[in-house]
């Protein structure tokens, strides 16, 4: 693959974040086996689980609406009048 195509492919990828969790050894052991047997990555399994749990919390706490996201403010910008 050419450098140009590699750069374009990288630009098309959605931004992802890494996270670290402390999990019980029994849970990790079973997740590893499930991952191997299903052919899915641990990240994909975790993402689906976290998405489902977030949806449950949205229904319980926010009436199904998304949680409010923090507003990003630009530094050294005067407040709008």
N, C-alpha and C positions, 0 to 999 in steps of 0.2 A: 504494500500500500504506500502511495506517495506521501511525502511530508504534508502536502497541501490537503489531501484527503483525510489524513490523520488529524490534522488541526480542525478541519470542518466537523469531523465526527465528534471530537472533544467538545467543540462549541455547542453541538446539538444535545449533549447529555445534560439532563436536569441536574441542578446542584444537589449534592447529597451531603449529609453531615454524619460524622462518626460519633458514637456514644459508647460508653463503657458501663456495664451493669454487673453487680455482684449477685450471682444466682446460686441457689443450692446445687451441690454436686449431682444429686439425683436428677434434678430437672435438666441440667446440662447434658448428662449422660444420655437420657432418653431423647432429648432434642437432637443430639448428634446422630443417634441411630435413626431417628425419624428422617432427618435430613439425608442421610446416606441412602436409606431405603426408598425415599420419595424422589430423590434426584434434585431436590430443592436446596437452596442455600439457607444457612441459619439466618442470614439477613432477611431473606424473603419471608421465612416463617415468622420471624420477629415482627417485621413490618405489618404483616396481616393481623397478627395478634394485637399489636399496639393500636392499629387502626380500628379494630373491632372494639377494643376497650375504650378508646377515645369516643367512638360513636355512642357507646353505652353511657358514658359520662355526660356527653352532650344532651342526650335524652333526659337523663336524671336531673342534671343541674341547669341546663340552658334551654330546656323545652325543645331540643332537637336542633337548635341554632349553634353555629360555631362559637367557640370561646373568643372573646375579643383579643385581637392581636395588639401588641404594643406599637405605638406610633413612633416611627423613626423620625427624629428631628435632625436637621442639618446643623452642624456647628457654626457659630458666628453668624447666624441668620437672625435678623430682627423679627419680632413677632408680627403677625399680620394684623393690620388695623381693622 
